[in-house]
Amino acid sequence: MRILSLDRLVGPGQSIGENFEILCLELVKATAGPLSQYFRNSSPDRGVDIYYENDNGVVYAYQCKAYSTFRANLISSLKKSIKAANHSFEKKPWDYYVLIIPFVPTAGQRDRLEEVLKTCKGKSHIIDGDEIETRLFYSLEIASRFFPTVTVAIPPDNEEIILKTGDNCRIIRTYLQSIRTGQRIAILASADATCNGLVNLLNSILKLPDMVIVSALGLPVSKEEIHWQLSVVRDGKEVKLSPEMSLEQAGVREGNTLRLSYHTEIKFTGGFMKEIGPPLKYESFLDSRSWDEEEMNPKLIRGTKKVNELLIDYIEWHLKDLKMNNSSVR
């Protein structure tokens, strides 16, 4: 987590670790269907903090590790939890063993965690800080209970987007701008909010797509993953912002102009279809809950071949849609 970090976490538990487990349970409950079953184990938990069985009978065993950063003892702690969990597997089996951590590991750290997870029964998965934060932006009632010092808001007049961490924080007003039209939308953010946290916020509020399928003759040619990034315009030049830095550390100042762009990473490609000659087209975005393909795809795709800007007309269209459906959030 970047904005909703452990040092801002509160809850009914007796420790940060217990509050983190309760938070994870609440996020599990938020996605549960009417036939789902779930519960949390108190210590000693036999290696499983939360059991969850969804409506289709798929069982998840969650192990929550409240580590703000990767440390060597996380590996030993995870090994101990998995050993205890494997002993109890016969009595209460699961399909997936899921590690939940509130930070984003590096590639090397993820490899080490996945290597340990291979020793557990069933399939394994990691939920990291980015995914937790995204889920919290979709569950703002939960976010407001566990992170009361953080305010995320879209004002009713839709003139600005607000991200505030605490009452005494210094607020920077910046502007998200379209390269094509020059239109701008104000963003009020805490100086200590990270660039990646602000990107997560914009992704979640605007429900931006994270996958695109390219097709020809109605057949899929490639699947591409979308990666969004912020940059700041200084002296007429565009400078990419380091995701891990706070806005203040990255040199973002009051009144600066920001741009949100993306590049795509090919996850699957079919060379044969590309060679036979018909024109390729972007057919559909996946995993975008309120993305209007007919109206917005042609607008988003405009741009250079590999780096595309986020057009302000999409932002305005989506904020207007939120207002019409009375779904502005605080």
Short mmCIF file of the C-alpha atoms (twelve columns), coordinates in Angstrom:
data_MODEL
# 
_entry.id   MODEL 
# 
loop_
_atom_site.group_PDB 
_atom_site.id 
_atom_site.type_symbol 
_atom_site.label_atom_id 
_atom_site.label_alt_id 
_atom_site.label_comp_id 
_atom_site.label_asym_id 
_atom_site.label_seq_id 
_atom_site.Cartn_x 
_atom_site.Cartn_y 
_atom_site.Cartn_z 
_atom_site.pdbx_PDB_model_num 
ATOM 1   C CA . MET A 1   0.000   0.000   0.000   1 
ATOM 2   C CA . ARG A 2   1.226   3.481   -0.816  1 
ATOM 3   C CA . ILE A 3   -1.421  5.922   0.383   1 
ATOM 4   C CA . LEU A 4   -3.313  3.647   2.762   1 
ATOM 5   C CA . SER A 5   -0.164  2.473   4.562   1 
ATOM 6   C CA . LEU A 6   0.260   0.523   7.809   1 
ATOM 7   C CA . ASP A 7   1.257   3.622   9.775   1 
ATOM 8   C CA . ARG A 8   -2.220  5.047   9.071   1 
ATOM 9   C CA . LEU A 9   -4.074  1.778   9.816   1 
ATOM 10  C CA . VAL A 10  -6.442  1.686   12.796  1 
ATOM 11  C CA . GLY A 11  -8.961  -0.916  13.922  1 
ATOM 12  C CA . PRO A 12  -10.488 -2.908  16.791  1 
ATOM 13  C CA . GLY A 13  -7.524  -5.274  17.126  1 
ATOM 14  C CA . GLN A 14  -4.788  -5.284  19.774  1 
ATOM 15  C CA . SER A 15  -1.923  -4.803  17.298  1 
ATOM 16  C CA . ILE A 16  -1.123  -3.664  13.767  1 
ATOM 17  C CA . GLY A 17  -0.942  -7.314  12.734  1 
ATOM 18  C CA . GLU A 18  -4.413  -8.063  14.089  1 
ATOM 19  C CA . ASN A 19  -5.868  -4.898  12.533  1 
ATOM 20  C CA . PHE A 20  -4.348  -5.908  9.195   1 
ATOM 21  C CA . GLU A 21  -5.996  -9.342  9.442   1 
ATOM 22  C CA . ILE A 22  -9.376  -7.744  10.254  1 
ATOM 23  C CA . LEU A 23  -8.969  -5.361  7.310   1 
ATOM 24  C CA . CYS A 24  -8.240  -8.315  5.000   1 
ATOM 25  C CA . LEU A 25  -11.319 -10.133 6.346   1 
ATOM 26  C CA . GLU A 26  -13.473 -7.078  5.586   1 
ATOM 27  C CA . LEU A 27  -12.159 -6.958  2.015   1 
ATOM 28  C CA . VAL A 28  -12.938 -10.667 1.623   1 
ATOM 29  C CA . LYS A 29  -16.470 -10.104 2.927   1 
ATOM 30  C CA . ALA A 30  -16.956 -7.218  0.479   1 
ATOM 31  C CA . THR A 31  -16.696 -9.640  -2.458  1 
ATOM 32  C CA . ALA A 32  -18.556 -12.560 -0.853  1 
ATOM 33  C CA . GLY A 33  -21.777 -13.876 -2.366  1 
ATOM 34  C CA . PRO A 34  -24.900 -15.052 -0.493  1 
ATOM 35  C CA . LEU A 35  -23.662 -18.653 -0.259  1 
ATOM 36  C CA . SER A 36  -20.098 -17.796 0.747   1 
ATOM 37  C CA . GLN A 37  -18.609 -18.779 4.112   1 
ATOM 38  C CA . TYR A 38  -15.697 -17.082 5.848   1 
ATOM 39  C CA . PHE A 39  -14.078 -16.708 9.255   1 
ATOM 40  C CA . ARG A 40  -10.840 -15.497 10.860  1 
ATOM 41  C CA . ASN A 41  -8.660  -17.546 13.220  1 
ATOM 42  C CA . SER A 42  -7.115  -15.927 16.268  1 
ATOM 43  C CA . SER A 43  -3.628  -16.927 17.419  1 
ATOM 44  C CA . PRO A 44  -2.532  -19.711 17.297  1 
ATOM 45  C CA . ASP A 45  -3.996  -19.856 13.797  1 
ATOM 46  C CA . ARG A 46  -2.275  -23.054 12.536  1 
ATOM 47  C CA . GLY A 47  -0.853  -21.138 9.586   1 
ATOM 48  C CA . VAL A 48  -4.157  -19.821 8.220   1 
ATOM 49  C CA . ASP A 49  -5.535  -16.435 9.294   1 
ATOM 50  C CA . ILE A 50  -8.708  -16.427 7.166   1 
ATOM 51  C CA . TYR A 51  -10.738 -19.200 5.541   1 
ATOM 52  C CA . TYR A 52  -13.059 -18.234 2.690   1 
ATOM 53  C CA . GLU A 53  -15.302 -20.508 0.594   1 
ATOM 54  C CA . ASN A 54  -17.019 -18.716 -2.302  1 
ATOM 55  C CA . ASP A 55  -20.398 -19.482 -3.860  1 
ATOM 56  C CA . ASN A 56  -18.812 -22.018 -6.226  1 
ATOM 57  C CA . GLY A 57  -17.227 -24.003 -3.397  1 
ATOM 58  C CA . VAL A 58  -13.673 -22.817 -4.080  1 
ATOM 59  C CA . VAL A 59  -11.773 -22.489 -0.777  1 
ATOM 60  C CA . TYR A 60  -9.083  -19.879 -0.082  1 
ATOM 61  C CA . ALA A 61  -6.728  -19.952 2.906   1 
ATOM 62  C CA . TYR A 62  -5.240  -16.507 3.584   1 
ATOM 63  C CA . GLN A 63  -2.030  -15.819 5.481   1 
ATOM 64  C CA . CYS A 64  -1.704  -12.095 6.346   1 
ATOM 65  C CA . LYS A 65  1.787   -10.735 6.998   1 
ATOM 66  C CA . ALA A 66  1.784   -7.125  8.246   1 
ATOM 67  C CA . TYR A 67  5.299   -6.244  7.060   1 
ATOM 68  C CA . SER A 68  5.637   -2.677  5.757   1 
ATOM 69  C CA . THR A 69  8.728   -3.710  3.752   1 
ATOM 70  C CA . PHE A 70  10.489  -6.923  2.792   1 
ATOM 71  C CA . ARG A 71  12.688  -8.264  5.593   1 
ATOM 72  C CA . ALA A 72  14.629  -11.514 5.912   1 
ATOM 73  C CA . ASN A 73  12.480  -12.712 8.808   1 
ATOM 74  C CA . LEU A 74  9.407   -12.550 6.538   1 
ATOM 75  C CA . ILE A 75  10.752  -15.619 4.741   1 
ATOM 76  C CA . SER A 76  11.265  -17.556 7.979   1 
ATOM 77  C CA . SER A 77  7.859   -16.468 9.271   1 
ATOM 78  C CA . LEU A 78  6.178   -17.586 6.029   1 
ATOM 79  C CA . LYS A 79  7.954   -20.957 6.147   1 
ATOM 80  C CA . LYS A 80  6.700   -21.485 9.713   1 
ATOM 81  C CA . SER A 81  3.130   -20.563 8.732   1 
ATOM 82  C CA . ILE A 82  3.124   -22.895 5.725   1 
ATOM 83  C CA . LYS A 83  4.503   -25.786 7.776   1 
ATOM 84  C CA . ALA A 84  1.699   -25.341 10.326  1 
ATOM 85  C CA . ALA A 85  -0.910  -24.941 7.580   1 
ATOM 86  C CA . ASN A 86  0.167   -28.106 5.766   1 
ATOM 87  C CA . HIS A 87  -0.302  -30.080 9.000   1 
ATOM 88  C CA . SER A 88  -3.925  -28.914 9.222   1 
ATOM 89  C CA . PHE A 89  -4.675  -29.351 5.492   1 
ATOM 90  C CA . GLU A 90  -6.250  -32.810 5.872   1 
ATOM 91  C CA . LYS A 91  -8.769  -31.551 8.442   1 
ATOM 92  C CA . LYS A 92  -9.650  -28.380 6.543   1 
ATOM 93  C CA . PRO A 93  -8.327  -28.404 2.965   1 
ATOM 94  C CA . TRP A 94  -8.219  -25.453 0.578   1 
ATOM 95  C CA . ASP A 95  -7.782  -24.875 -3.147  1 
ATOM 96  C CA . TYR A 96  -5.625  -21.741 -2.907  1 
ATOM 97  C CA . TYR A 97  -3.140  -20.622 -0.273  1 
ATOM 98  C CA . VAL A 98  -2.900  -16.809 -0.516  1 
ATOM 99  C CA . LEU A 99  -0.186  -14.625 1.020   1 
ATOM 100 C CA . ILE A 100 -1.330  -11.039 1.677   1 
ATOM 101 C CA . ILE A 101 1.374   -8.385  2.160   1 
ATOM 102 C CA . PRO A 102 0.899   -4.588  2.403   1 
ATOM 103 C CA . PHE A 103 3.935   -3.691  0.271   1 
ATOM 104 C CA . VAL A 104 4.980   -4.297  -3.332  1 
ATOM 105 C CA . PRO A 105 7.958   -6.673  -3.527  1 
ATOM 106 C CA . THR A 106 10.732  -6.337  -6.087  1 
ATOM 107 C CA . ALA A 107 11.059  -9.044  -8.733  1 
ATOM 108 C CA . GLY A 108 13.758  -10.777 -6.688  1 
ATOM 109 C CA . GLN A 109 11.746  -10.580 -3.468  1 
ATOM 110 C CA . ARG A 110 8.674   -11.969 -5.237  1 
ATOM 111 C CA . ASP A 111 10.769  -14.872 -6.537  1 
ATOM 112 C CA . ARG A 112 11.882  -15.701 -2.981  1 
ATOM 113 C CA . LEU A 113 8.310   -15.575 -1.657  1 
ATOM 114 C CA . GLU A 114 6.979   -17.700 -4.525  1 
ATOM 115 C CA . GLU A 115 9.746   -20.252 -3.956  1 
ATOM 116 C CA . VAL A 116 8.574   -20.687 -0.344  1 
ATOM 117 C CA . LEU A 117 4.922   -20.811 -1.410  1 
ATOM 118 C CA . LYS A 118 5.684   -23.797 -3.644  1 
ATOM 119 C CA . THR A 119 5.964   -25.884 -0.438  1 
ATOM 120 C CA . CYS A 120 2.336   -25.296 0.564   1 
ATOM 121 C CA . LYS A 121 -0.581  -27.554 -0.323  1 
ATOM 122 C CA . GLY A 122 -2.791  -26.536 -3.246  1 
ATOM 123 C CA . LYS A 123 -2.156  -23.606 -5.558  1 
ATOM 124 C CA . SER A 124 -0.636  -20.366 -4.242  1 
ATOM 125 C CA . HIS A 125 -1.041  -16.661 -4.939  1 
ATOM 126 C CA . ILE A 126 0.292   -13.324 -3.626  1 
ATOM 127 C CA . ILE A 127 -1.881  -10.265 -2.998  1 
ATOM 128 C CA . ASP A 128 0.408   -7.249  -2.612  1 
ATOM 129 C CA . GLY A 129 0.005   -3.613  -1.580  1 
ATOM 130 C CA . ASP A 130 -1.072  -2.389  -4.999  1 
ATOM 131 C CA . GLU A 131 -3.940  -4.872  -5.151  1 
ATOM 132 C CA . ILE A 132 -5.041  -4.100  -1.575  1 
ATOM 133 C CA . GLU A 133 -5.079  -0.387  -2.316  1 
ATOM 134 C CA . THR A 134 -7.093  -0.884  -5.509  1 
ATOM 135 C CA . ARG A 135 -9.659  -2.971  -3.623  1 
ATOM 136 C CA . LEU A 136 -9.893  -0.279  -0.935  1 
ATOM 137 C CA . PHE A 137 -10.631 2.403   -3.529  1 
ATOM 138 C CA . TYR A 138 -13.570 0.249   -4.650  1 
ATOM 139 C CA . SER A 139 -14.639 -0.217  -1.002  1 
ATOM 140 C CA . LEU A 140 -14.408 3.314   0.354   1 
ATOM 141 C CA . GLU A 141 -16.628 2.581   3.358   1 
ATOM 142 C CA . ILE A 142 -14.027 0.040   4.540   1 
ATOM 143 C CA . ALA A 143 -11.175 2.423   3.706   1 
ATOM 144 C CA . SER A 144 -12.739 5.216   5.766   1 
ATOM 145 C CA . ARG A 145 -13.060 2.936   8.838   1 
ATOM 146 C CA . PHE A 146 -9.530  1.566   8.785   1 
ATOM 147 C CA . PHE A 147 -7.816  4.730   7.448   1 
ATOM 148 C CA . PRO A 148 -9.828  7.616   8.999   1 
ATOM 149 C CA . THR A 149 -7.037  10.158  8.425   1 
ATOM 150 C CA . VAL A 150 -7.208  9.652   4.637   1 
ATOM 151 C CA . THR A 151 -9.889  11.349  2.535   1 
ATOM 152 C CA . VAL A 152 -10.592 10.314  -1.059  1 
ATOM 153 C CA . ALA A 153 -13.242 12.424  -2.726  1 
ATOM 154 C CA . ILE A 154 -14.811 13.416  -6.008  1 
ATOM 155 C CA . PRO A 155 -16.685 16.660  -5.241  1 
ATOM 156 C CA . PRO A 156 -20.313 16.893  -6.469  1 
ATOM 157 C CA . ASP A 157 -19.387 19.599  -8.969  1 
ATOM 158 C CA . ASN A 158 -16.769 17.261  -10.506 1 
ATOM 159 C CA . GLU A 159 -14.280 20.098  -10.832 1 
ATOM 160 C CA . GLU A 160 -11.430 18.421  -8.994  1 
ATOM 161 C CA . ILE A 161 -10.185 15.141  -7.579  1 
ATOM 162 C CA . ILE A 162 -9.037  15.149  -3.943  1 
ATOM 163 C CA . LEU A 163 -6.567  12.909  -2.134  1 
ATOM 164 C CA . LYS A 164 -5.708  13.991  1.410   1 
ATOM 165 C CA . THR A 165 -3.728  12.154  4.112   1 
ATOM 166 C CA . GLY A 166 -4.511  13.759  7.469   1 
ATOM 167 C CA . ASP A 167 -5.756  17.176  8.561   1 
ATOM 168 C CA . ASN A 168 -2.344  18.836  8.910   1 
ATOM 169 C CA . CYS A 169 -0.795  17.654  5.646   1 
ATOM 170 C CA . ARG A 170 0.359   20.102  3.007   1 
ATOM 171 C CA . ILE A 171 -1.861  19.996  -0.082  1 
ATOM 172 C CA . ILE A 172 -0.497  20.484  -3.594  1 
ATOM 173 C CA . ARG A 173 -2.897  21.554  -6.348  1 
ATOM 174 C CA . THR A 174 -1.807  20.175  -9.708  1 
ATOM 175 C CA . TYR A 175 -3.607  19.784  -13.018 1 
ATOM 176 C CA . LEU A 176 -4.119  16.692  -15.169 1 
ATOM 177 C CA . GLN A 177 -3.949  17.873  -18.774 1 
ATOM 178 C CA . SER A 178 -4.789  16.465  -22.189 1 
ATOM 179 C CA . ILE A 179 -1.989  16.872  -24.732 1 
ATOM 180 C CA . ARG A 180 -4.544  16.929  -27.547 1 
ATOM 181 C CA . THR A 181 -7.015  19.503  -26.230 1 
ATOM 182 C CA . GLY A 182 -5.143  21.304  -23.454 1 
ATOM 183 C CA . GLN A 183 -8.115  20.784  -21.104 1 
ATOM 184 C CA . ARG A 184 -7.245  20.384  -17.421 1 
ATOM 185 C CA . ILE A 185 -8.829  18.865  -14.305 1 
ATOM 186 C CA . ALA A 186 -7.556  19.910  -10.883 1 
ATOM 187 C CA . ILE A 187 -6.046  17.314  -8.533  1 
ATOM 188 C CA . LEU A 188 -5.582  18.183  -4.858  1 
ATOM 189 C CA . ALA A 189 -3.141  15.740  -3.293  1 
ATOM 190 C CA . SER A 190 -1.026  15.517  -0.151  1 
ATOM 191 C CA . ALA A 191 2.628   16.302  -0.722  1 
ATOM 192 C CA . ASP A 192 3.539   12.956  0.889   1 
ATOM 193 C CA . ALA A 193 1.328   10.880  -1.445  1 
ATOM 194 C CA . THR A 194 3.464   8.738   -3.735  1 
ATOM 195 C CA . CYS A 195 3.284   9.036   -7.510  1 
ATOM 196 C CA . ASN A 196 2.278   5.380   -7.747  1 
ATOM 197 C CA . GLY A 197 -0.414  5.945   -5.129  1 
ATOM 198 C CA . LEU A 198 -1.851  8.796   -7.184  1 
ATOM 199 C CA . VAL A 199 -1.844  6.594   -10.289 1 
ATOM 200 C CA . ASN A 200 -3.676  3.875   -8.309  1 
ATOM 201 C CA . LEU A 201 -6.229  6.448   -7.205  1 
ATOM 202 C CA . LEU A 202 -6.858  7.671   -10.746 1 
ATOM 203 C CA . ASN A 203 -7.060  4.096   -12.053 1 
ATOM 204 C CA . SER A 204 -9.600  3.157   -9.399  1 
ATOM 205 C CA . ILE A 205 -11.806 6.250   -9.578  1 
ATOM 206 C CA . LEU A 206 -11.827 6.363   -13.362 1 
ATOM 207 C CA . LYS A 207 -11.966 2.560   -13.728 1 
ATOM 208 C CA . LEU A 208 -9.349  2.606   -16.457 1 
ATOM 209 C CA . PRO A 209 -8.750  -0.562  -18.491 1 
ATOM 210 C CA . ASP A 210 -5.674  -2.656  -17.802 1 
ATOM 211 C CA . MET A 211 -5.814  -5.032  -20.770 1 
ATOM 212 C CA . VAL A 212 -6.374  -4.665  -24.511 1 
ATOM 213 C CA . ILE A 213 -6.987  -7.293  -27.191 1 
ATOM 214 C CA . VAL A 214 -5.808  -6.676  -30.747 1 
ATOM 215 C CA . SER A 215 -7.723  -8.626  -33.420 1 
ATOM 216 C CA . ALA A 216 -7.848  -9.214  -37.164 1 
ATOM 217 C CA . LEU A 217 -10.753 -10.767 -39.095 1 
ATOM 218 C CA . GLY A 218 -12.524 -11.182 -35.774 1 
ATOM 219 C CA . LEU A 219 -9.753  -13.395 -34.380 1 
ATOM 220 C CA . PRO A 220 -7.487  -12.379 -31.487 1 
ATOM 221 C CA . VAL A 221 -3.931  -11.575 -32.541 1 
ATOM 222 C CA . SER A 222 -2.415  -10.386 -29.295 1 
ATOM 223 C CA . LYS A 223 -3.236  -9.540  -25.714 1 
ATOM 224 C CA . GLU A 224 -1.480  -6.532  -24.231 1 
ATOM 225 C CA . GLU A 225 -1.208  -5.387  -20.614 1 
ATOM 226 C CA . ILE A 226 -1.576  -1.641  -20.008 1 
ATOM 227 C CA . HIS A 227 0.823   0.160   -17.641 1 
ATOM 228 C CA . TRP A 228 -0.133  3.705   -16.603 1 
ATOM 229 C CA . GLN A 229 2.424   6.344   -15.569 1 
ATOM 230 C CA . LEU A 230 2.433   9.981   -14.454 1 
ATOM 231 C CA . SER A 231 4.765   12.651  -15.782 1 
ATOM 232 C CA . VAL A 232 5.153   16.354  -14.982 1 
ATOM 233 C CA . VAL A 233 5.635   19.125  -17.533 1 
ATOM 234 C CA . ARG A 234 8.553   21.401  -16.653 1 
ATOM 235 C CA . ASP A 235 9.765   24.201  -18.924 1 
ATOM 236 C CA . GLY A 236 7.859   22.676  -21.812 1 
ATOM 237 C CA . LYS A 237 9.477   19.257  -21.319 1 
ATOM 238 C CA . GLU A 238 7.725   16.126  -20.029 1 
ATOM 239 C CA . VAL A 239 9.549   14.270  -17.232 1 
ATOM 240 C CA . LYS A 240 8.411   10.824  -16.039 1 
ATOM 241 C CA . LEU A 241 7.880   10.547  -12.279 1 
ATOM 242 C CA . SER A 242 9.449   7.760   -10.227 1 
ATOM 243 C CA . PRO A 243 6.554   5.607   -8.873  1 
ATOM 244 C CA . GLU A 244 8.057   5.122   -5.399  1 
ATOM 245 C CA . MET A 245 8.734   8.807   -4.694  1 
ATOM 246 C CA . SER A 246 6.287   11.137  -2.981  1 
ATOM 247 C CA . LEU A 247 5.009   14.051  -5.051  1 
ATOM 248 C CA . GLU A 248 7.254   16.351  -3.019  1 
ATOM 249 C CA . GLN A 249 10.332  14.148  -3.498  1 
ATOM 250 C CA . ALA A 250 9.637   13.969  -7.234  1 
ATOM 251 C CA . GLY A 251 9.685   17.748  -7.423  1 
ATOM 252 C CA . VAL A 252 5.961   18.237  -8.088  1 
ATOM 253 C CA . ARG A 253 5.008   21.752  -7.042  1 
ATOM 254 C CA . GLU A 254 1.862   23.832  -6.673  1 
ATOM 255 C CA . GLY A 255 0.302   24.539  -10.068 1 
ATOM 256 C CA . ASN A 256 2.340   21.949  -12.008 1 
ATOM 257 C CA . THR A 257 0.814   20.227  -15.023 1 
ATOM 258 C CA . LEU A 258 0.642   16.410  -14.924 1 
ATOM 259 C CA . ARG A 259 -0.027  13.981  -17.729 1 
ATOM 260 C CA . LEU A 260 -1.183  10.371  -17.449 1 
ATOM 261 C CA . SER A 261 0.017   8.094   -20.235 1 
ATOM 262 C CA . TYR A 262 0.366   4.383   -20.753 1 
ATOM 263 C CA . HIS A 263 2.508   1.880   -22.586 1 
ATOM 264 C CA . THR A 264 1.507   -1.653  -23.462 1 
ATOM 265 C CA . GLU A 265 3.327   -4.910  -22.810 1 
ATOM 266 C CA . ILE A 266 2.482   -7.837  -25.080 1 
ATOM 267 C CA . LYS A 267 1.471   -10.914 -23.052 1 
ATOM 268 C CA . PHE A 268 0.348   -13.052 -25.988 1 
ATOM 269 C CA . THR A 269 0.879   -12.701 -29.744 1 
ATOM 270 C CA . GLY A 270 -0.043  -14.808 -32.781 1 
ATOM 271 C CA . GLY A 271 2.538   -14.187 -35.491 1 
ATOM 272 C CA . PHE A 272 0.592   -15.955 -38.261 1 
ATOM 273 C CA . MET A 273 -2.333  -13.510 -38.197 1 
ATOM 274 C CA . LYS A 274 0.043   -10.556 -38.325 1 
ATOM 275 C CA . GLU A 275 1.729   -11.928 -41.461 1 
ATOM 276 C CA . ILE A 276 -1.323  -12.571 -43.643 1 
ATOM 277 C CA . GLY A 277 -1.981  -8.896  -44.184 1 
ATOM 278 C CA . PRO A 278 -5.444  -7.700  -43.011 1 
ATOM 279 C CA . PRO A 279 -5.418  -4.463  -41.005 1 
ATOM 280 C CA . LEU A 280 -5.241  -4.916  -37.253 1 
ATOM 281 C CA . LYS A 281 -7.658  -3.115  -34.985 1 
ATOM 282 C CA . TYR A 282 -8.097  -2.666  -31.256 1 
ATOM 283 C CA . GLU A 283 -11.265 -4.598  -30.621 1 
ATOM 284 C CA . SER A 284 -12.043 -4.453  -26.912 1 
ATOM 285 C CA . PHE A 285 -10.731 -3.598  -23.485 1 
ATOM 286 C CA . LEU A 286 -11.098 -6.223  -20.795 1 
ATOM 287 C CA . ASP A 287 -11.615 -5.954  -17.042 1 
ATOM 288 C CA . SER A 288 -12.984 -2.422  -17.157 1 
ATOM 289 C CA . ARG A 289 -16.179 -2.218  -15.170 1 
ATOM 290 C CA . SER A 290 -17.733 0.890   -16.692 1 
ATOM 291 C CA . TRP A 291 -15.759 1.246   -19.914 1 
ATOM 292 C CA . ASP A 292 -17.989 2.165   -22.875 1 
ATOM 293 C CA . GLU A 293 -16.168 0.475   -25.752 1 
ATOM 294 C CA . GLU A 294 -18.280 1.939   -28.543 1 
ATOM 295 C CA . GLU A 295 -17.845 5.533   -27.391 1 
ATOM 296 C CA . MET A 296 -14.423 5.696   -25.762 1 
ATOM 297 C CA . ASN A 297 -12.068 3.214   -27.466 1 
ATOM 298 C CA . PRO A 298 -11.446 5.347   -30.589 1 
ATOM 299 C CA . LYS A 299 -10.625 8.341   -28.360 1 
ATOM 300 C CA . LEU A 300 -8.195  6.493   -26.096 1 
ATOM 301 C CA . ILE A 301 -6.335  4.715   -28.874 1 
ATOM 302 C CA . ARG A 302 -5.344  7.951   -30.616 1 
ATOM 303 C CA . GLY A 303 -1.667  8.694   -30.065 1 
ATOM 304 C CA . THR A 304 1.736   7.281   -30.907 1 
ATOM 305 C CA . LYS A 305 2.227   3.588   -31.556 1 
ATOM 306 C CA . LYS A 306 3.498   2.586   -28.106 1 
ATOM 307 C CA . VAL A 307 2.783   5.490   -25.748 1 
ATOM 308 C CA . ASN A 308 -0.725  6.921   -25.549 1 
ATOM 309 C CA . GLU A 309 -2.160  9.757   -23.527 1 
ATOM 310 C CA . LEU A 310 -5.242  9.587   -21.377 1 
ATOM 311 C CA . LEU A 311 -7.663  12.039  -22.951 1 
ATOM 312 C CA . ILE A 312 -9.465  14.475  -20.683 1 
ATOM 313 C CA . ASP A 313 -12.734 13.963  -22.551 1 
ATOM 314 C CA . TYR A 314 -12.818 10.409  -21.160 1 
ATOM 315 C CA . ILE A 315 -12.223 11.675  -17.608 1 
ATOM 316 C CA . GLU A 316 -14.987 14.266  -17.949 1 
ATOM 317 C CA . TRP A 317 -17.310 11.673  -19.473 1 
ATOM 318 C CA . HIS A 318 -16.713 9.246   -16.626 1 
ATOM 319 C CA . LEU A 319 -16.993 11.824  -13.827 1 
ATOM 320 C CA . LYS A 320 -20.251 13.013  -15.383 1 
ATOM 321 C CA . ASP A 321 -21.436 9.389   -15.405 1 
ATOM 322 C CA . LEU A 322 -20.558 9.069   -11.696 1 
ATOM 323 C CA . LYS A 323 -22.528 12.220  -10.922 1 
ATOM 324 C CA . MET A 324 -25.582 11.088  -12.920 1 
ATOM 325 C CA . ASN A 325 -25.648 7.810   -11.023 1 
ATOM 326 C CA . ASN A 326 -25.211 9.541   -7.650  1 
ATOM 327 C CA . SER A 327 -22.027 7.574   -7.062  1 
ATOM 328 C CA . SER A 328 -19.688 10.394  -6.101  1 
ATOM 329 C CA . VAL A 329 -17.525 9.186   -3.235  1 
ATOM 330 C CA . ARG A 330 -15.929 10.523  -0.091  1 
# 
